[in-house]
Amino acid sequence: MSGGNRVPGTPPPELGELVRAEDRMSFAYFEHCVINRSDNAITVIDGTGIVHVPAAALGVLMLGPGTSVTHQAMTVIGDNGATVIWVGERGVRMYAFGKPLTHSSALLQAQARLVSNARTRLAVARAMYQMRFPDEDVSCLTMQQLRGREGARVRRVYRECAKRTGVTWDKRTYDHADFAAGSEINKALSAAHTCLYGLAHSVIVALGCSPGLGFVHVGHERSFVYDVADLYKAELSIPVAFETAAAEPDDIGSATRHRMRDAVYDLSIMKRMTRDIRGLLGRSDADDDADADHVGLWDEKTGEVAAGVSYGDDDFDDEEW
């Protein structure tokens, strides 16, 4: 659906306006009700009436049996950084929450290890740029040189797409807070890139990696998302945006999203992202399968020892625990 350019209701709060984690209510549990939204609060509606709960004050929202939650409620909960889990009656048993598709932390550990060392971080960053320059050797280039080459490459891609589609192109300009303020091609680019960011984010989280531990980008909670998405923009979101703008649809955002959906399927991007992320982090499918459901205990000398083993002395009194 296209709808308007803005989500109805009160704009999301700025980061500095959010209630600190330690100052929030620990959790709220509701069952047999409908969770909706009123401004920056959620409303809990059942046969006895309506209760308003400030979304910014929530730590964890526990949804019990018979609970329905609206899209607008989830939007304000997400904007305010709260967590939602689906639980059994009276909060007993947790059935669902946002979680990766793996029980292994192997990829996350590899990501953290590689990004925490300047030499290995540079190696991964170079590998990312090498994917964009397959016919060149970038193994000795500095990050400044790589950024310069990437900037020239992206400008060239914009010019080529503009020439091929006949779309007038000047430069990339947009306002994060006002989608409608941009030109048609810039609106198409924003919509296409947003789809690509969402797709990259979903794959990263599904693999158990951290969206915030980037190798090229830094300082943002989605730094690694931007790293991964940049690998495919020239092939996917930029051409889709120009082709959509050339068709002059009535709703450029909706039309771009539809074209992105088709292009993502045609190019098998999700499979490629999964393979590429694993490869960049030095892992394979076989490695991940071997680490499934693996739990160990960290040891400062050997790195890891087995879990589920008693390491106490023979006279250790279990009753103390």
C-alpha positions in Angstrom: 0.0 0.0 0.0 1.2 3.5 -0.7 -0.5 5.7 1.8 1.0 9.1 2.7 4.6 10.1 3.1 4.4 10.2 6.9 3.2 7.8 9.6 0.1 9.4 11.3 0.6 10.5 14.9 3.2 12.2 17.0 6.7 12.2 15.5 9.1 9.7 17.1 11.2 11.1 20.0 14.8 12.2 19.5 17.4 9.9 21.1 18.1 12.4 23.9 14.4 12.5 24.8 14.2 8.8 25.6 14.0 7.6 29.1 17.2 5.9 30.3 17.0 2.1 30.6 17.6 2.1 34.3 14.7 4.6 34.8 12.1 2.5 33.0 9.5 0.2 34.5 11.0 -3.3 34.2 8.0 -4.9 32.5 4.3 -4.7 31.9 2.1 -7.8 31.3 -1.3 -7.7 29.5 -3.6 -10.4 28.3 -7.0 -10.7 26.6 -6.9 -7.1 25.2 -6.0 -5.0 22.2 -2.8 -2.9 22.3 -3.1 0.3 20.2 -1.5 3.7 20.1 -2.4 7.2 21.2 0.3 9.8 20.5 3.5 8.5 22.1 1.7 6.1 24.5 0.2 2.7 24.0 -3.4 2.0 24.9 -4.5 -1.2 26.4 -8.2 -1.9 25.7 -10.3 -4.6 27.2 -13.9 -5.0 28.6 -13.1 -2.8 31.6 -11.9 0.2 29.7 -8.7 1.8 28.4 -5.3 2.2 30.1 -2.6 4.5 28.7 1.0 3.5 29.2 3.8 5.9 28.1 5.9 3.9 25.5 9.0 5.7 26.6 8.7 4.3 30.1 8.5 0.7 29.0 11.4 -1.7 29.4 9.7 -4.9 28.3 6.1 -5.4 27.1 4.9 -8.9 27.8 1.9 -10.0 25.6 -0.1 -12.8 27.1 -2.9 -15.0 25.6 -5.7 -13.3 23.7 -3.7 -10.2 23.0 -3.7 -8.3 19.7 -1.3 -5.5 18.9 -1.7 -3.0 16.1 1.0 -1.8 13.6 0.9 1.7 15.1 1.4 0.3 18.6 4.5 -1.6 17.4 5.8 1.6 15.7 5.7 3.7 18.8 7.2 0.8 20.9 10.0 0.4 18.5 10.6 4.2 18.3 11.0 4.3 22.1 13.4 1.3 22.3 11.2 -1.1 24.2 11.2 -4.9 23.8 8.2 -7.0 23.0 7.9 -10.6 23.9 5.0 -13.1 23.6 4.4 -15.2 26.7 2.0 -17.7 28.2 -0.6 -17.0 30.8 0.7 -14.9 33.7 4.0 -14.5 32.0 5.0 -18.2 32.3 7.0 -19.4 29.3 8.3 -17.1 26.6 7.2 -18.2 23.2 8.4 -15.6 20.8 10.6 -12.5 20.5 13.0 -10.9 18.0 15.8 -13.4 17.7 18.3 -14.6 15.1 17.8 -17.8 13.1 20.8 -19.4 14.8 21.7 -20.4 18.4 25.4 -20.0 17.7 27.4 -16.8 18.5 30.3 -17.9 16.3 29.7 -15.3 13.6 29.2 -12.6 16.2 32.4 -13.5 17.9 34.2 -13.5 14.6 32.8 -10.1 13.8 33.8 -8.6 17.2 37.3 -10.1 17.0 37.9 -8.8 13.4 36.5 -5.3 14.1 38.5 -4.9 17.3 41.9 -5.2 15.7 43.1 -2.5 13.3 44.9 -4.9 11.0 42.0 -7.4 10.6 39.5 -4.6 10.4 41.4 -3.1 7.5 41.6 -6.5 5.8 37.8 -6.9 6.0 37.2 -3.3 4.8 39.6 -4.0 1.8 37.7 -7.2 1.1 34.5 -5.2 0.9 36.0 -2.8 -1.5 37.5 -5.6 -3.5 34.0 -6.9 -4.1 33.2 -3.6 -5.8 36.5 -3.5 -7.8 36.9 -7.1 -9.0 39.4 -6.2 -11.7 41.7 -4.2 -9.5 44.1 -5.0 -6.7 43.1 -2.9 -3.6 45.2 -4.9 -1.1 47.7 -2.1 -0.5 45.3 0.9 -0.6 44.6 3.0 2.4 41.1 3.7 3.6 41.4 7.2 2.3 42.3 5.9 -1.2 39.5 3.4 -1.1 37.0 6.0 -0.1 38.1 8.1 -3.1 37.8 5.3 -5.5 34.3 4.4 -4.1 33.1 8.0 -4.4 34.2 8.1 -8.1 32.6 4.7 -8.8 29.2 5.8 -7.3 29.2 9.1 -9.3 29.9 7.1 -12.4 27.1 4.7 -11.7 24.7 7.7 -11.2 25.8 9.2 -14.5 25.4 5.9 -16.4 22.0 5.2 -15.0 20.8 8.7 -15.8 22.1 8.4 -19.4 20.5 5.0 -19.8 17.1 5.9 -18.5 16.9 9.5 -19.6 16.4 10.8 -16.0 17.8 14.2 -15.2 20.5 13.9 -12.6 22.2 16.6 -10.6 23.3 15.2 -7.2 22.1 13.2 -4.2 20.1 15.5 -1.9 17.4 14.5 0.6 15.9 15.4 3.9 15.6 12.5 6.4 12.6 14.2 8.0 10.7 15.1 4.8 10.5 12.5 2.1 8.3 14.6 -0.1 10.8 17.5 -0.3 13.2 15.7 -2.6 13.1 15.4 -6.4 11.5 12.3 -7.9 14.8 10.6 -8.5 16.0 11.4 -5.0 12.8 10.1 -3.5 13.2 6.9 -5.5 16.8 6.5 -4.3 15.7 7.0 -0.7 12.9 4.4 -1.0 15.2 1.9 -2.8 18.0 2.3 -0.3 15.6 2.0 2.7 14.4 -1.4 1.3 18.0 -2.5 0.9 18.9 -1.4 4.4 16.0 -3.3 5.8 17.0 -6.4 3.9 20.6 -6.2 5.0 19.5 -5.7 8.6 17.3 -8.8 8.5 20.1 -11.0 7.1 22.6 -9.7 9.6 20.3 -10.2 12.6 19.2 -13.6 11.3 22.9 -14.7 11.2 23.4 -13.6 14.8 25.7 -10.7 13.9 25.7 -7.2 15.3 24.2 -4.4 13.1 26.3 -1.9 14.9 29.8 -3.4 14.5 30.8 -2.0 11.1 34.1 -2.2 9.3 33.8 0.8 7.0 31.1 2.7 8.8 31.4 3.5 12.5 29.5 5.1 15.4 26.0 4.1 14.4 23.7 1.3 15.6 23.4 0.2 11.9 27.0 0.7 10.8 27.4 -2.9 9.6 24.0 -2.6 7.8 25.4 0.3 5.8 28.6 -1.7 5.1 26.6 -4.6 3.7 24.1 -2.6 1.8 26.8 -0.6 0.0 28.0 -3.8 -1.6 24.8 -4.0 -3.7 23.6 -0.4 -4.3 25.3 -0.1 -7.7 23.7 -3.3 -8.9 20.3 -3.1 -7.2 18.9 0.0 -5.5 20.4 2.7 -7.8 19.3 1.1 -11.1 15.9 0.4 -9.7 15.5 4.0 -8.5 16.4 5.4 -11.9 14.2 2.9 -13.8 11.3 3.8 -11.6 11.7 7.5 -11.9 11.9 7.1 -15.7 8.5 5.5 -15.7 7.0 8.6 -13.9 4.6 6.7 -11.6 2.0 8.6 -9.5 3.4 7.3 -6.3 7.2 7.1 -6.6 7.7 5.5 -3.2 5.2 2.7 -3.7 6.4 2.0 -7.3 10.0 1.9 -6.2 9.3 -0.6 -3.4 7.4 -2.9 -5.9 10.4 -2.8 -8.3 12.8 -3.5 -5.4 10.8 -6.5 -4.4 11.0 -8.0 -7.9 14.7 -7.2 -8.3 15.6 -8.7 -4.9 14.0 -12.0 -6.0 15.5 -11.9 -9.5 19.1 -11.3 -8.2 18.8 -13.8 -5.2 20.2 -11.0 -3.0 19.4 -12.7 0.3 21.4 -15.8 -0.6 24.3 -13.7 -1.7 24.2 -11.5 1.4 24.3 -14.5 3.6 27.2 -16.0 1.7 29.1 -12.7 1.5 28.7 -11.9 5.2 30.0 -15.4 6.2 32.9 -15.1 3.8 33.9 -11.6 5.0 33.9 -12.9 8.6 35.9 -16.0 7.7 33.1 -18.5 8.3 31.4 -21.2 6.2 28.0 -22.9 6.4 29.8 -26.0 7.7 31.4 -24.0 10.5 28.0 -22.6 11.6 26.4 -26.0 11.5 29.1 -27.4 13.7 28.6 -24.6 16.3 24.8 -25.1 16.5 23.5 -25.3 20.1 27.1 -25.1 21.3 27.6 -23.7 24.8 31.0 -23.4 26.5 32.6 -21.6 29.3 35.3 -19.0 28.6 38.8 -19.6 30.0 41.6 -17.0 30.0 44.2 -19.6 29.1 42.6 -22.1 26.8 39.9 -19.9 25.4 37.1 -22.3 26.3 36.3 -25.3 28.4 33.2 -27.5 28.4 30.0 -26.3 30.0 27.7 -28.6 32.1 30.7 -29.9 34.1 31.3 -29.4 37.8 34.6 -27.8 38.3 34.4 -27.6 42.1 36.6 -29.5 44.5 35.4 -32.8 45.9 34.4 -31.2 49.1 32.4 -28.5 47.4 29.0 -28.2 48.9 26.3 -27.9 46.2 23.8 -26.9 48.8 25.5 -23.5 49.0 23.9 -22.7 45.7 
